């Protein structure tokens, strides 16, 4: 849609990397090619078949939504083309991109995705610790200071004198 000047009937707003077009005029201002489609689906693990949560769903390179705990997602998308790419990505999985064709007259589109896990090798972590028995948790700061050598500490016999 073309803008008709500062106070014209067309207005373009950029939000989250998308250009959303709003019409302030009558039906004659709406571009006949642009429509809104609801896109939804479920993302699963290709190996186990389980739902994958926290998967970023991208349209035109920008994240539009993230899958919930059940691997489900849904968003509304104003489109002017009949073909677009939808990408799914999450750490630990191979990125999946699907070219989507939107048939004429469709307002709800279901796109399910199956992500292939990528084994990730982590460096070895060694935890070295020792157990400290504290008789009175209210004295934690006391024991820490005494161990680090901060301050002067009296023995029981010094206190008795």
C-alpha positions as CSV (number, residue, x, y, z in Angstrom):
1,X,0.0,0.0,0.0
2,X,1.3,3.5,-0.8
3,X,1.3,6.1,1.8
4,X,-0.6,9.3,0.9
5,X,1.4,11.8,2.9
6,X,1.6,12.7,6.5
7,X,-2.2,13.0,7.0
8,X,-3.2,10.6,4.2
9,X,-5.3,7.4,4.7
10,X,-2.4,4.9,4.6
11,X,-0.1,4.4,7.6
12,X,2.9,2.0,7.9
13,X,4.1,0.9,11.3
14,X,7.3,-1.2,11.8
15,X,7.1,-3.6,14.6
16,X,9.4,-6.6,15.4
17,X,11.0,-6.3,12.0
18,X,7.7,-6.5,10.1
19,X,5.8,-3.9,8.2
20,X,2.2,-4.0,9.3
21,X,-0.3,-2.0,7.2
22,X,-3.3,-0.3,8.7
23,X,-6.0,1.4,6.7
24,X,-7.7,4.4,8.1
25,X,-10.0,4.8,5.1
26,X,-12.7,2.7,3.5
27,X,-12.5,-0.7,1.8
28,X,-11.2,0.9,-1.4
29,X,-7.8,1.5,0.5
30,X,-7.1,-2.2,1.2
31,X,-4.6,-3.9,-1.0
32,X,-6.5,-6.9,-2.5
33,X,-3.4,-9.1,-2.3
34,X,-2.8,-8.7,1.4
35,X,-4.6,-10.9,3.9
36,X,-4.2,-12.3,7.4
37,X,-3.5,-16.0,7.9
38,X,-3.3,-17.8,11.3
39,X,-0.4,-20.2,11.3
40,X,-0.2,-22.9,13.9
41,X,1.3,-26.3,14.5
42,X,3.3,-28.6,16.7
43,X,7.1,-29.1,16.9
44,X,8.4,-32.5,17.8
45,X,11.7,-34.3,18.2
46,X,12.4,-36.4,15.1
47,X,14.0,-39.2,17.2
48,X,11.6,-39.6,20.1
49,X,8.5,-38.0,18.7
50,X,8.1,-35.9,21.9
51,X,7.0,-32.3,21.8
52,X,9.8,-29.7,21.9
53,X,9.3,-26.6,23.9
54,X,11.1,-23.2,23.6
55,X,11.6,-23.5,19.8
56,X,11.8,-20.2,18.1
57,X,9.5,-19.8,15.1
58,X,10.9,-17.3,12.5
59,X,9.2,-15.6,9.6
60,X,11.4,-13.4,7.4
61,X,14.4,-13.9,9.7
62,X,12.6,-12.6,12.8
63,X,11.2,-14.6,15.7
64,X,7.4,-14.3,15.7
65,X,6.6,-16.8,18.5
66,X,8.0,-19.6,20.7
67,X,6.6,-23.0,21.2
68,X,4.9,-23.8,24.6
69,X,5.5,-26.8,26.9
70,X,3.4,-29.0,24.5
71,X,5.4,-27.9,21.4
72,X,2.5,-25.9,20.1
73,X,2.6,-22.4,18.6
74,X,0.2,-20.0,16.9
75,X,0.5,-16.5,15.4
76,X,-1.4,-14.3,13.0
77,X,0.5,-13.2,9.9
78,X,-0.4,-10.5,7.4
79,X,0.9,-11.7,4.0
80,X,0.9,-10.4,0.5
81,X,2.8,-13.2,-1.1
82,X,1.4,-16.7,-1.7
83,X,4.8,-18.2,-0.7
84,X,7.0,-17.6,2.3
85,X,9.6,-19.4,4.4
86,X,9.0,-20.5,8.0
87,X,12.0,-21.5,10.1
88,X,12.2,-23.4,13.4
89,X,15.3,-23.4,15.6
90,X,16.4,-24.3,19.1
91,X,19.8,-25.1,20.7
92,X,20.5,-28.8,20.5
93,X,18.5,-29.3,17.2
94,X,19.2,-28.8,13.5
95,X,17.5,-25.7,12.1
96,X,14.5,-26.6,10.0
97,X,13.1,-24.3,7.2
98,X,9.9,-25.0,5.3
99,X,8.8,-23.2,2.2
100,X,5.0,-22.5,2.6
101,X,2.5,-22.1,-0.2
102,X,-0.7,-20.4,0.9
103,X,-3.6,-21.5,-1.3
104,X,-6.2,-18.8,-2.1
105,X,-9.0,-18.6,0.4
106,X,-7.1,-20.2,3.2
107,X,-7.2,-18.3,6.5
108,X,-5.7,-21.0,8.9
109,X,-2.6,-22.9,8.0
110,X,-1.2,-25.8,10.1
111,X,2.6,-26.3,9.8
112,X,4.0,-29.1,11.9
113,X,7.8,-29.5,12.2
114,X,10.0,-32.4,13.3
115,X,13.5,-31.3,14.5
116,X,16.5,-33.5,14.3
117,X,18.6,-33.5,17.5
118,X,22.3,-32.6,17.3
119,X,24.5,-34.3,19.9
120,X,26.4,-31.7,21.8
121,X,29.6,-32.6,23.6
122,X,30.2,-30.6,26.7
123,X,33.6,-30.2,28.3
124,X,34.2,-32.2,31.5
125,X,33.5,-30.4,34.7
126,X,35.2,-31.3,37.9
127,X,33.6,-30.3,41.2
128,X,35.8,-30.3,44.2
129,X,34.2,-29.6,47.5
130,X,34.2,-30.4,51.2
131,X,31.5,-30.7,53.7
132,X,31.3,-28.2,56.4
133,X,29.2,-28.9,59.4
134,X,27.7,-25.8,60.9
135,X,26.0,-26.3,64.3
136,X,24.3,-22.9,64.2
137,X,23.3,-21.6,60.7
138,X,23.2,-18.0,62.2
139,X,27.0,-18.2,62.6
140,X,27.8,-18.8,58.9
141,X,29.4,-15.4,58.5
142,X,31.5,-16.0,61.7
143,X,32.9,-19.3,60.3
144,X,33.7,-17.7,56.9
145,X,35.5,-14.8,58.5
146,X,37.5,-17.1,60.8
147,X,38.5,-19.4,57.9
148,X,39.7,-16.4,55.9
149,X,41.6,-15.0,58.8
150,X,39.6,-11.7,59.2
151,X,39.3,-10.3,62.7
152,X,40.3,-11.6,66.1
153,X,38.7,-14.6,67.5
154,X,38.6,-15.5,71.2
155,X,38.8,-19.0,72.5
156,X,36.4,-20.3,75.1
157,X,39.0,-20.0,77.8
158,X,39.7,-16.3,76.9
159,X,36.0,-15.6,77.1
160,X,35.9,-17.3,80.6
161,X,38.7,-15.1,81.9
